[in-house]
Amino acid sequence: MNIGFIGLGIMGRPMALNLKAAGHALLVPERPSLTDEIRSAATVVADAAAVAEAADAIILMVPDTPDVERVLFGPHGVAEGIGPGKLVIDMSSISPIATKSFAARINALGADYLDAPVSGGEVGARNAALTIMVGGPEAAFARAEPLFAALGKNITHVGPENGAGQTCKVCNQIIVALNIQAVGEALTFARKAGADPAKVRQALMGGFASSRILEVHAERMIARTFNPGFRIRLHQKDLNLALTAAREMGMALPNTAVAQQMFSVVAAQGGAELDHSALVTAIERMAGLPD
């Protein structure tokens, strides 16, 4: 397929290259930030409208809801080049409510729409091992499955309604945040009590407390390697989606709210661009421990 890819950041770049490696042709809009690797792998066209006009499917991987709206419906956006038979796949993590509106507007132009947010971070993107959560019509999902297979390992069609994939991603981000907080508290407790956090992690990996967060992010916490795989400011954005939707539904997410505040502590001290595992630094400061 001819694949338009918009959003070539930390995760988007390796995702696009994996599609190229799977035999698909890439089209990307001109940006000063395009790397030589991308320029050699893709056909570079003027803008998102030109991408949509030339591509069979257009994949978006941008940071937030307003970014998706701008790429789709702003000047020289996807909507200006889209038409019948095209497929838009939004793999960003954005509002489920806005997703329904975006899908309806794209459908009105004759194209199909899938929301397909991902989990797995930069490592998952690079290794084509992402978890992909998809909302949208069955026929559109079937058409996109070969693309998803080039990007991920755990691919789930969550439901036929647009927004189902984004709802699933919000659930994912709640669980990840609370696990990061739990692991951060446990390692800080160990450190404050005089135990070796690395040995504690090693012991816990063999028991019921074992998790992907304990495996990957606890190691980051111990080694102090907070270069971003997934930035705190982006996780804040995702938790804000959760808390806003919960308020609209008349329910409480008390632990999610606490995790959001912990992220806010780190962000307020200049850490918004750090990896989300850096949440542990807020817990450590409250415990009176040095960085």
ChimeraX commands (.cxc) that place a marker at each C-alpha (Angstrom):
marker #1 position 0.00,0.00,0.00 radius 0.5
marker #1 position 0.95,3.64,-0.38 radius 0.5
marker #1 position 1.10,4.82,3.24 radius 0.5
marker #1 position 1.08,8.45,4.28 radius 0.5
marker #1 position 2.71,8.92,7.67 radius 0.5
marker #1 position 2.33,12.16,9.64 radius 0.5
marker #1 position 4.12,12.49,12.98 radius 0.5
marker #1 position 7.70,11.27,12.84 radius 0.5
marker #1 position 8.72,11.69,16.46 radius 0.5
marker #1 position 10.25,9.28,18.95 radius 0.5
marker #1 position 7.74,6.56,18.11 radius 0.5
marker #1 position 6.48,7.63,14.69 radius 0.5
marker #1 position 9.89,7.47,13.02 radius 0.5
marker #1 position 10.60,3.78,13.75 radius 0.5
marker #1 position 6.99,2.90,13.03 radius 0.5
marker #1 position 7.22,4.47,9.57 radius 0.5
marker #1 position 10.50,2.70,8.88 radius 0.5
marker #1 position 8.98,-0.64,9.92 radius 0.5
marker #1 position 6.19,-0.11,7.38 radius 0.5
marker #1 position 8.81,0.61,4.74 radius 0.5
marker #1 position 10.69,-2.57,5.72 radius 0.5
marker #1 position 7.44,-4.53,5.31 radius 0.5
marker #1 position 7.27,-3.45,1.68 radius 0.5
marker #1 position 4.90,-0.49,1.81 radius 0.5
marker #1 position 5.64,2.80,0.04 radius 0.5
marker #1 position 5.95,5.81,2.37 radius 0.5
marker #1 position 4.80,9.38,1.79 radius 0.5
marker #1 position 5.54,12.12,4.34 radius 0.5
marker #1 position 4.96,15.88,4.43 radius 0.5
marker #1 position 7.95,18.20,4.15 radius 0.5
marker #1 position 9.37,19.27,7.51 radius 0.5
marker #1 position 12.77,20.80,8.32 radius 0.5
marker #1 position 13.11,18.15,11.04 radius 0.5
marker #1 position 12.99,15.20,8.62 radius 0.5
marker #1 position 16.04,13.01,9.08 radius 0.5
marker #1 position 18.19,11.80,6.21 radius 0.5
marker #1 position 16.99,8.28,7.00 radius 0.5
marker #1 position 13.36,9.26,6.47 radius 0.5
marker #1 position 14.13,11.32,3.36 radius 0.5
marker #1 position 15.82,8.32,1.77 radius 0.5
marker #1 position 13.02,5.93,2.77 radius 0.5
marker #1 position 10.01,8.06,1.79 radius 0.5
marker #1 position 8.62,10.28,-0.91 radius 0.5
marker #1 position 8.45,13.78,0.54 radius 0.5
marker #1 position 5.47,15.89,-0.56 radius 0.5
marker #1 position 4.40,19.42,0.23 radius 0.5
marker #1 position 1.89,18.96,3.06 radius 0.5
marker #1 position -0.71,16.73,4.70 radius 0.5
marker #1 position -3.23,17.38,1.92 radius 0.5
marker #1 position -0.74,16.12,-0.67 radius 0.5
marker #1 position -0.03,13.08,1.50 radius 0.5
marker #1 position -3.75,12.25,1.68 radius 0.5
marker #1 position -4.22,12.72,-2.05 radius 0.5
marker #1 position -1.44,10.28,-2.97 radius 0.5
marker #1 position -1.82,7.67,-0.20 radius 0.5
marker #1 position -4.19,4.73,0.20 radius 0.5
marker #1 position -3.99,4.99,4.00 radius 0.5
marker #1 position -2.90,7.94,6.13 radius 0.5
marker #1 position -1.44,7.22,9.58 radius 0.5
marker #1 position -1.25,9.92,12.24 radius 0.5
marker #1 position 1.11,9.72,15.22 radius 0.5
marker #1 position 1.03,13.15,16.85 radius 0.5
marker #1 position 0.99,14.25,20.51 radius 0.5
marker #1 position -2.50,15.47,21.40 radius 0.5
marker #1 position -6.12,16.07,20.38 radius 0.5
marker #1 position -5.56,19.59,18.98 radius 0.5
marker #1 position -2.65,18.28,16.90 radius 0.5
marker #1 position -4.85,15.61,15.32 radius 0.5
marker #1 position -7.56,18.18,14.59 radius 0.5
marker #1 position -5.01,20.54,12.99 radius 0.5
marker #1 position -3.46,17.80,10.84 radius 0.5
marker #1 position -6.87,16.57,9.70 radius 0.5
marker #1 position -8.85,19.77,9.29 radius 0.5
marker #1 position -6.42,22.69,9.38 radius 0.5
marker #1 position -5.12,24.55,6.31 radius 0.5
marker #1 position -3.58,22.08,3.82 radius 0.5
marker #1 position -4.75,19.27,6.12 radius 0.5
marker #1 position -5.68,15.69,5.36 radius 0.5
marker #1 position -9.34,16.57,4.75 radius 0.5
marker #1 position -8.36,18.68,1.74 radius 0.5
marker #1 position -6.81,15.66,0.01 radius 0.5
marker #1 position -8.98,12.84,1.27 radius 0.5
marker #1 position -11.63,11.11,-0.78 radius 0.5
marker #1 position -13.68,7.94,-1.20 radius 0.5
marker #1 position -11.80,4.70,-0.64 radius 0.5
marker #1 position -9.13,6.26,1.56 radius 0.5
marker #1 position -8.42,5.14,5.12 radius 0.5
marker #1 position -7.35,7.38,8.01 radius 0.5
marker #1 position -5.70,5.62,10.97 radius 0.5
marker #1 position -5.07,7.77,14.02 radius 0.5
marker #1 position -2.48,6.05,16.20 radius 0.5
marker #1 position -2.10,9.05,18.52 radius 0.5
marker #1 position -3.49,8.97,22.07 radius 0.5
marker #1 position -6.30,11.52,22.22 radius 0.5
marker #1 position -9.81,12.16,23.51 radius 0.5
marker #1 position -12.31,9.37,22.77 radius 0.5
marker #1 position -15.06,11.99,22.49 radius 0.5
marker #1 position -13.16,14.11,19.96 radius 0.5
marker #1 position -12.30,10.93,18.06 radius 0.5
marker #1 position -15.98,10.25,17.40 radius 0.5
marker #1 position -16.36,13.75,15.94 radius 0.5
marker #1 position -13.22,13.48,13.80 radius 0.5
marker #1 position -14.34,10.10,12.45 radius 0.5
marker #1 position -17.77,11.45,11.50 radius 0.5
marker #1 position -16.20,14.35,9.60 radius 0.5
marker #1 position -13.81,12.05,7.71 radius 0.5
marker #1 position -16.63,9.58,6.98 radius 0.5
marker #1 position -18.66,12.44,5.48 radius 0.5
marker #1 position -15.86,12.85,2.92 radius 0.5
marker #1 position -16.20,9.20,1.90 radius 0.5
marker #1 position -13.20,7.79,3.76 radius 0.5
marker #1 position -12.97,5.23,6.57 radius 0.5
marker #1 position -11.51,6.03,10.00 radius 0.5
marker #1 position -9.86,3.91,12.67 radius 0.5
marker #1 position -8.59,5.04,16.05 radius 0.5
marker #1 position -5.65,2.78,16.88 radius 0.5
marker #1 position -3.56,4.10,19.78 radius 0.5
marker #1 position -0.54,2.08,20.86 radius 0.5
marker #1 position 1.37,1.04,23.94 radius 0.5
marker #1 position 4.95,-0.14,24.18 radius 0.5
marker #1 position 6.96,3.06,23.99 radius 0.5
marker #1 position 10.02,3.70,21.88 radius 0.5
marker #1 position 11.33,0.15,22.37 radius 0.5
marker #1 position 8.07,-1.37,21.18 radius 0.5
marker #1 position 7.95,0.97,18.19 radius 0.5
marker #1 position 11.52,0.17,17.19 radius 0.5
marker #1 position 11.05,-3.60,17.56 radius 0.5
marker #1 position 7.62,-3.69,15.85 radius 0.5
marker #1 position 6.25,-5.07,19.12 radius 0.5
marker #1 position 3.58,-2.49,19.94 radius 0.5
marker #1 position 0.24,-3.26,21.53 radius 0.5
marker #1 position -2.40,-1.76,19.23 radius 0.5
marker #1 position -5.98,-1.04,20.39 radius 0.5
marker #1 position -8.37,-0.40,17.52 radius 0.5
marker #1 position -11.80,1.16,17.31 radius 0.5
marker #1 position -13.81,1.37,14.10 radius 0.5
marker #1 position -15.69,-0.65,11.49 radius 0.5
marker #1 position -14.77,-4.30,10.98 radius 0.5
marker #1 position -14.11,-3.89,7.25 radius 0.5
marker #1 position -11.72,-1.00,7.85 radius 0.5
marker #1 position -9.94,-3.00,10.54 radius 0.5
marker #1 position -9.51,-5.95,8.19 radius 0.5
marker #1 position -8.04,-3.64,5.57 radius 0.5
marker #1 position -5.57,-2.19,8.07 radius 0.5
marker #1 position -4.51,-5.50,9.66 radius 0.5
marker #1 position -1.44,-5.98,7.42 radius 0.5
marker #1 position -0.22,-2.54,8.45 radius 0.5
marker #1 position -0.77,-3.27,12.13 radius 0.5
marker #1 position 1.07,-6.58,11.74 radius 0.5
marker #1 position 4.15,-4.64,10.61 radius 0.5
marker #1 position 3.99,-2.47,13.72 radius 0.5
marker #1 position 2.90,-4.63,16.62 radius 0.5
marker #1 position 2.42,-8.04,18.19 radius 0.5
marker #1 position -0.75,-7.67,20.27 radius 0.5
marker #1 position -3.47,-6.27,18.01 radius 0.5
marker #1 position -7.02,-6.07,19.35 radius 0.5
marker #1 position -10.15,-4.81,17.61 radius 0.5
marker #1 position -11.78,-3.39,20.72 radius 0.5
marker #1 position -15.07,-2.54,19.05 radius 0.5
marker #1 position -16.82,-1.35,15.87 radius 0.5
marker #1 position -17.43,2.17,17.18 radius 0.5
marker #1 position -14.84,4.88,16.76 radius 0.5
marker #1 position -13.47,5.90,20.15 radius 0.5
marker #1 position -13.28,2.34,21.48 radius 0.5
marker #1 position -9.54,2.18,20.84 radius 0.5
marker #1 position -8.93,5.51,22.54 radius 0.5
marker #1 position -11.01,4.43,25.56 radius 0.5
marker #1 position -8.86,1.31,25.84 radius 0.5
marker #1 position -5.69,3.43,25.66 radius 0.5
marker #1 position -6.92,5.64,28.51 radius 0.5
marker #1 position -7.43,2.47,30.56 radius 0.5
marker #1 position -3.88,1.42,29.69 radius 0.5
marker #1 position -2.46,4.74,30.82 radius 0.5
marker #1 position -4.28,4.58,34.15 radius 0.5
marker #1 position -2.81,1.15,34.85 radius 0.5
marker #1 position 0.71,2.13,33.75 radius 0.5
marker #1 position 0.71,5.30,35.87 radius 0.5
marker #1 position -0.47,3.50,38.99 radius 0.5
marker #1 position 2.10,0.76,38.47 radius 0.5
marker #1 position 4.88,3.31,38.10 radius 0.5
marker #1 position 3.73,4.96,41.30 radius 0.5
marker #1 position 3.56,1.61,43.13 radius 0.5
marker #1 position 7.04,0.56,41.98 radius 0.5
marker #1 position 8.43,4.00,42.83 radius 0.5
marker #1 position 6.97,3.85,46.34 radius 0.5
marker #1 position 8.30,0.32,46.90 radius 0.5
marker #1 position 11.85,1.14,45.78 radius 0.5
marker #1 position 11.86,4.37,47.79 radius 0.5
marker #1 position 10.69,2.43,50.85 radius 0.5
marker #1 position 13.52,-0.06,50.32 radius 0.5
marker #1 position 16.09,2.71,49.91 radius 0.5
marker #1 position 14.87,4.60,52.99 radius 0.5
marker #1 position 14.99,1.38,55.04 radius 0.5
marker #1 position 18.57,0.73,53.99 radius 0.5
marker #1 position 17.99,-2.16,51.59 radius 0.5
marker #1 position 19.59,-2.30,48.15 radius 0.5
marker #1 position 16.82,-1.34,45.66 radius 0.5
marker #1 position 18.50,-3.37,42.91 radius 0.5
marker #1 position 18.44,-6.51,45.05 radius 0.5
marker #1 position 14.85,-5.82,46.11 radius 0.5
marker #1 position 13.85,-5.52,42.44 radius 0.5
marker #1 position 15.67,-8.77,41.66 radius 0.5
marker #1 position 13.80,-10.59,44.41 radius 0.5
marker #1 position 10.42,-9.14,43.46 radius 0.5
marker #1 position 10.83,-10.12,39.81 radius 0.5
marker #1 position 10.46,-13.76,40.85 radius 0.5
marker #1 position 7.20,-13.28,42.73 radius 0.5
marker #1 position 3.62,-12.10,42.36 radius 0.5
marker #1 position 4.73,-8.45,42.31 radius 0.5
marker #1 position 6.52,-8.98,39.02 radius 0.5
marker #1 position 5.39,-6.74,36.18 radius 0.5
marker #1 position 6.63,-5.10,33.02 radius 0.5
marker #1 position 6.95,-1.83,34.96 radius 0.5
marker #1 position 9.07,-3.55,37.63 radius 0.5
marker #1 position 11.20,-5.09,34.90 radius 0.5
marker #1 position 11.82,-1.98,32.78 radius 0.5
marker #1 position 11.03,1.15,34.76 radius 0.5
marker #1 position 12.40,-0.02,38.10 radius 0.5
marker #1 position 15.71,-0.50,36.34 radius 0.5
marker #1 position 15.47,3.06,35.04 radius 0.5
marker #1 position 14.70,4.31,38.54 radius 0.5
marker #1 position 17.72,2.53,40.00 radius 0.5
marker #1 position 20.11,3.52,37.21 radius 0.5
marker #1 position 18.70,7.10,37.08 radius 0.5
marker #1 position 18.24,6.85,33.31 radius 0.5
marker #1 position 15.29,9.16,32.77 radius 0.5
marker #1 position 15.91,10.02,29.13 radius 0.5
marker #1 position 12.46,9.92,27.59 radius 0.5
marker #1 position 10.90,6.79,26.24 radius 0.5
marker #1 position 7.51,8.30,27.12 radius 0.5
marker #1 position 7.55,11.85,28.46 radius 0.5
marker #1 position 5.86,12.90,31.69 radius 0.5
marker #1 position 4.00,15.71,29.93 radius 0.5
marker #1 position 2.42,13.19,27.57 radius 0.5
marker #1 position 1.36,10.90,30.40 radius 0.5
marker #1 position -0.12,13.95,32.13 radius 0.5
marker #1 position -2.12,14.58,28.97 radius 0.5
marker #1 position -3.43,11.01,28.98 radius 0.5
marker #1 position -4.39,11.08,32.66 radius 0.5
marker #1 position -6.16,14.37,32.07 radius 0.5
marker #1 position -8.26,12.58,29.44 radius 0.5
marker #1 position -9.10,9.92,32.03 radius 0.5
marker #1 position -9.97,12.39,34.79 radius 0.5
marker #1 position -12.02,14.61,32.49 radius 0.5
marker #1 position -14.03,11.68,31.14 radius 0.5
marker #1 position -14.53,10.30,34.66 radius 0.5
marker #1 position -15.91,13.64,35.81 radius 0.5
marker #1 position -18.29,13.72,32.84 radius 0.5
marker #1 position -19.47,10.19,33.71 radius 0.5
marker #1 position -19.93,11.06,37.39 radius 0.5
marker #1 position -17.29,8.68,38.72 radius 0.5
marker #1 position -14.09,9.03,40.75 radius 0.5
marker #1 position -10.57,7.86,39.89 radius 0.5
marker #1 position -8.85,8.67,43.19 radius 0.5
marker #1 position -5.55,6.88,42.61 radius 0.5
marker #1 position -5.30,8.24,39.08 radius 0.5
marker #1 position -5.69,11.74,40.50 radius 0.5
marker #1 position -2.83,11.12,42.95 radius 0.5
marker #1 position -0.58,9.81,40.18 radius 0.5
marker #1 position -1.37,12.92,38.14 radius 0.5
marker #1 position -0.34,15.10,41.08 radius 0.5
marker #1 position 2.93,13.20,41.41 radius 0.5
marker #1 position 3.66,13.79,37.74 radius 0.5
marker #1 position 2.81,17.46,38.31 radius 0.5
marker #1 position 5.38,17.70,41.10 radius 0.5
marker #1 position 8.13,16.45,38.78 radius 0.5
marker #1 position 6.93,18.69,35.92 radius 0.5
marker #1 position 6.84,21.75,38.19 radius 0.5
marker #1 position 10.50,21.16,39.02 radius 0.5
marker #1 position 11.51,21.10,35.37 radius 0.5
marker #1 position 11.00,17.42,34.62 radius 0.5
marker #1 position 8.11,17.49,32.14 radius 0.5
marker #1 position 10.34,16.14,29.35 radius 0.5
marker #1 position 11.75,13.28,31.45 radius 0.5
marker #1 position 10.61,9.68,31.10 radius 0.5
marker #1 position 7.50,8.91,33.15 radius 0.5
marker #1 position 9.54,6.60,35.37 radius 0.5
marker #1 position 10.98,9.82,36.85 radius 0.5
marker #1 position 7.78,10.00,38.93 radius 0.5
marker #1 position 9.90,8.23,41.55 radius 0.5
marker #1 position 11.88,11.44,42.14 radius 0.5
marker #1 position 8.80,13.11,43.63 radius 0.5
marker #1 position 8.34,10.21,46.05 radius 0.5
marker #1 position 12.03,10.32,46.97 radius 0.5
marker #1 position 11.91,14.04,47.72 radius 0.5
marker #1 position 8.94,13.54,50.03 radius 0.5
marker #1 position 10.98,10.84,51.79 radius 0.5
marker #1 position 13.88,13.26,52.26 radius 0.5
marker #1 position 16.20,11.27,49.98 radius 0.5
marker #1 position 18.71,12.90,47.64 radius 0.5
marker #1 position 18.38,12.47,43.88 radius 0.5
marker link #1:1,2 radius 0.2
marker link #1:2,3 radius 0.2
marker link #1:3,4 radius 0.2
marker link #1:4,5 radius 0.2
marker link #1:5,6 radius 0.2
marker link #1:6,7 radius 0.2
marker link #1:7,8 radius 0.2
marker link #1:8,9 radius 0.2
marker link #1:9,10 radius 0.2
marker link #1:10,11 radius 0.2
marker link #1:11,12 radius 0.2
marker link #1:12,13 radius 0.2
marker link #1:13,14 radius 0.2
marker link #1:14,15 radius 0.2
marker link #1:15,16 radius 0.2
marker link #1:16,17 radius 0.2
marker link #1:17,18 radius 0.2
marker link #1:18,19 radius 0.2
marker link #1:19,20 radius 0.2
marker link #1:20,21 radius 0.2
marker link #1:21,22 radius 0.2
marker link #1:22,23 radius 0.2
marker link #1:23,24 radius 0.2
marker link #1:24,25 radius 0.2
marker link #1:25,26 radius 0.2
marker link #1:26,27 radius 0.2
marker link #1:27,28 radius 0.2
marker link #1:28,29 radius 0.2
marker link #1:29,30 radius 0.2
marker link #1:30,31 radius 0.2
marker link #1:31,32 radius 0.2
marker link #1:32,33 radius 0.2
marker link #1:33,34 radius 0.2
marker link #1:34,35 radius 0.2
marker link #1:35,36 radius 0.2
marker link #1:36,37 radius 0.2
marker link #1:37,38 radius 0.2
marker link #1:38,39 radius 0.2
marker link #1:39,40 radius 0.2
marker link #1:40,41 radius 0.2
marker link #1:41,42 radius 0.2
marker link #1:42,43 radius 0.2
marker link #1:43,44 radius 0.2
marker link #1:44,45 radius 0.2
marker link #1:45,46 radius 0.2
marker link #1:46,47 radius 0.2
marker link #1:47,48 radius 0.2
marker link #1:48,49 radius 0.2
marker link #1:49,50 radius 0.2
marker link #1:50,51 radius 0.2
marker link #1:51,52 radius 0.2
marker link #1:52,53 radius 0.2
marker link #1:53,54 radius 0.2
marker link #1:54,55 radius 0.2
marker link #1:55,56 radius 0.2
marker link #1:56,57 radius 0.2
marker link #1:57,58 radius 0.2
marker link #1:58,59 radius 0.2
marker link #1:59,60 radius 0.2
marker link #1:60,61 radius 0.2
marker link #1:61,62 radius 0.2
marker link #1:62,63 radius 0.2
marker link #1:63,64 radius 0.2
marker link #1:64,65 radius 0.2
marker link #1:65,66 radius 0.2
marker link #1:66,67 radius 0.2
marker link #1:67,68 radius 0.2
marker link #1:68,69 radius 0.2
marker link #1:69,70 radius 0.2
marker link #1:70,71 radius 0.2
marker link #1:71,72 radius 0.2
marker link #1:72,73 radius 0.2
marker link #1:73,74 radius 0.2
marker link #1:74,75 radius 0.2
marker link #1:75,76 radius 0.2
marker link #1:76,77 radius 0.2
marker link #1:77,78 radius 0.2
marker link #1:78,79 radius 0.2
marker link #1:79,80 radius 0.2
marker link #1:80,81 radius 0.2
marker link #1:81,82 radius 0.2
marker link #1:82,83 radius 0.2
marker link #1:83,84 radius 0.2
marker link #1:84,85 radius 0.2
marker link #1:85,86 radius 0.2
marker link #1:86,87 radius 0.2
marker link #1:87,88 radius 0.2
marker link #1:88,89 radius 0.2
marker link #1:89,90 radius 0.2
marker link #1:90,91 radius 0.2
marker link #1:91,92 radius 0.2
marker link #1:92,93 radius 0.2
marker link #1:93,94 radius 0.2
marker link #1:94,95 radius 0.2
marker link #1:95,96 radius 0.2
marker link #1:96,97 radius 0.2
marker link #1:97,98 radius 0.2
marker link #1:98,99 radius 0.2
marker link #1:99,100 radius 0.2
marker link #1:100,101 radius 0.2
marker link #1:101,102 radius 0.2
marker link #1:102,103 radius 0.2
marker link #1:103,104 radius 0.2
marker link #1:104,105 radius 0.2
marker link #1:105,106 radius 0.2
marker link #1:106,107 radius 0.2
marker link #1:107,108 radius 0.2
marker link #1:108,109 radius 0.2
marker link #1:109,110 radius 0.2
marker link #1:110,111 radius 0.2
marker link #1:111,112 radius 0.2
marker link #1:112,113 radius 0.2
marker link #1:113,114 radius 0.2
marker link #1:114,115 radius 0.2
marker link #1:115,116 radius 0.2
marker link #1:116,117 radius 0.2
marker link #1:117,118 radius 0.2
marker link #1:118,119 radius 0.2
marker link #1:119,120 radius 0.2
marker link #1:120,121 radius 0.2
marker link #1:121,122 radius 0.2
marker link #1:122,123 radius 0.2
marker link #1:123,124 radius 0.2
marker link #1:124,125 radius 0.2
marker link #1:125,126 radius 0.2
marker link #1:126,127 radius 0.2
marker link #1:127,128 radius 0.2
marker link #1:128,129 radius 0.2
marker link #1:129,130 radius 0.2
marker link #1:130,131 radius 0.2
marker link #1:131,132 radius 0.2
marker link #1:132,133 radius 0.2
marker link #1:133,134 radius 0.2
marker link #1:134,135 radius 0.2
marker link #1:135,136 radius 0.2
marker link #1:136,137 radius 0.2
marker link #1:137,138 radius 0.2
marker link #1:138,139 radius 0.2
marker link #1:139,140 radius 0.2
marker link #1:140,141 radius 0.2
marker link #1:141,142 radius 0.2
marker link #1:142,143 radius 0.2
marker link #1:143,144 radius 0.2
marker link #1:144,145 radius 0.2
marker link #1:145,146 radius 0.2
marker link #1:146,147 radius 0.2
marker link #1:147,148 radius 0.2
marker link #1:148,149 radius 0.2
marker link #1:149,150 radius 0.2
marker link #1:150,151 radius 0.2
marker link #1:151,152 radius 0.2
marker link #1:152,153 radius 0.2
marker link #1:153,154 radius 0.2
marker link #1:154,155 radius 0.2
marker link #1:155,156 radius 0.2
marker link #1:156,157 radius 0.2
marker link #1:157,158 radius 0.2
marker link #1:158,159 radius 0.2
marker link #1:159,160 radius 0.2
marker link #1:160,161 radius 0.2
marker link #1:161,162 radius 0.2
marker link #1:162,163 radius 0.2
marker link #1:163,164 radius 0.2
marker link #1:164,165 radius 0.2
marker link #1:165,166 radius 0.2
marker link #1:166,167 radius 0.2
marker link #1:167,168 radius 0.2
marker link #1:168,169 radius 0.2
marker link #1:169,170 radius 0.2
marker link #1:170,171 radius 0.2
marker link #1:171,172 radius 0.2
marker link #1:172,173 radius 0.2
marker link #1:173,174 radius 0.2
marker link #1:174,175 radius 0.2
marker link #1:175,176 radius 0.2
marker link #1:176,177 radius 0.2
marker link #1:177,178 radius 0.2
marker link #1:178,179 radius 0.2
marker link #1:179,180 radius 0.2
marker link #1:180,181 radius 0.2
marker link #1:181,182 radius 0.2
marker link #1:182,183 radius 0.2
marker link #1:183,184 radius 0.2
marker link #1:184,185 radius 0.2
marker link #1:185,186 radius 0.2
marker link #1:186,187 radius 0.2
marker link #1:187,188 radius 0.2
marker link #1:188,189 radius 0.2
marker link #1:189,190 radius 0.2
marker link #1:190,191 radius 0.2
marker link #1:191,192 radius 0.2
marker link #1:192,193 radius 0.2
marker link #1:193,194 radius 0.2
marker link #1:194,195 radius 0.2
marker link #1:195,196 radius 0.2
marker link #1:196,197 radius 0.2
marker link #1:197,198 radius 0.2
marker link #1:198,199 radius 0.2
marker link #1:199,200 radius 0.2
marker link #1:200,201 radius 0.2
marker link #1:201,202 radius 0.2
marker link #1:202,203 radius 0.2
marker link #1:203,204 radius 0.2
marker link #1:204,205 radius 0.2
marker link #1:205,206 radius 0.2
marker link #1:206,207 radius 0.2
marker link #1:207,208 radius 0.2
marker link #1:208,209 radius 0.2
marker link #1:209,210 radius 0.2
marker link #1:210,211 radius 0.2
marker link #1:211,212 radius 0.2
marker link #1:212,213 radius 0.2
marker link #1:213,214 radius 0.2
marker link #1:214,215 radius 0.2
marker link #1:215,216 radius 0.2
marker link #1:216,217 radius 0.2
marker link #1:217,218 radius 0.2
marker link #1:218,219 radius 0.2
marker link #1:219,220 radius 0.2
marker link #1:220,221 radius 0.2
marker link #1:221,222 radius 0.2
marker link #1:222,223 radius 0.2
marker link #1:223,224 radius 0.2
marker link #1:224,225 radius 0.2
marker link #1:225,226 radius 0.2
marker link #1:226,227 radius 0.2
marker link #1:227,228 radius 0.2
marker link #1:228,229 radius 0.2
marker link #1:229,230 radius 0.2
marker link #1:230,231 radius 0.2
marker link #1:231,232 radius 0.2
marker link #1:232,233 radius 0.2
marker link #1:233,234 radius 0.2
marker link #1:234,235 radius 0.2
marker link #1:235,236 radius 0.2
marker link #1:236,237 radius 0.2
marker link #1:237,238 radius 0.2
marker link #1:238,239 radius 0.2
marker link #1:239,240 radius 0.2
marker link #1:240,241 radius 0.2
marker link #1:241,242 radius 0.2
marker link #1:242,243 radius 0.2
marker link #1:243,244 radius 0.2
marker link #1:244,245 radius 0.2
marker link #1:245,246 radius 0.2
marker link #1:246,247 radius 0.2
marker link #1:247,248 radius 0.2
marker link #1:248,249 radius 0.2
marker link #1:249,250 radius 0.2
marker link #1:250,251 radius 0.2
marker link #1:251,252 radius 0.2
marker link #1:252,253 radius 0.2
marker link #1:253,254 radius 0.2
marker link #1:254,255 radius 0.2
marker link #1:255,256 radius 0.2
marker link #1:256,257 radius 0.2
marker link #1:257,258 radius 0.2
marker link #1:258,259 radius 0.2
marker link #1:259,260 radius 0.2
marker link #1:260,261 radius 0.2
marker link #1:261,262 radius 0.2
marker link #1:262,263 radius 0.2
marker link #1:263,264 radius 0.2
marker link #1:264,265 radius 0.2
marker link #1:265,266 radius 0.2
marker link #1:266,267 radius 0.2
marker link #1:267,268 radius 0.2
marker link #1:268,269 radius 0.2
marker link #1:269,270 radius 0.2
marker link #1:270,271 radius 0.2
marker link #1:271,272 radius 0.2
marker link #1:272,273 radius 0.2
marker link #1:273,274 radius 0.2
marker link #1:274,275 radius 0.2
marker link #1:275,276 radius 0.2
marker link #1:276,277 radius 0.2
marker link #1:277,278 radius 0.2
marker link #1:278,279 radius 0.2
marker link #1:279,280 radius 0.2
marker link #1:280,281 radius 0.2
marker link #1:281,282 radius 0.2
marker link #1:282,283 radius 0.2
marker link #1:283,284 radius 0.2
marker link #1:284,285 radius 0.2
marker link #1:285,286 radius 0.2
marker link #1:286,287 radius 0.2
marker link #1:287,288 radius 0.2
marker link #1:288,289 radius 0.2
marker link #1:289,290 radius 0.2
marker link #1:290,291 radius 0.2
view
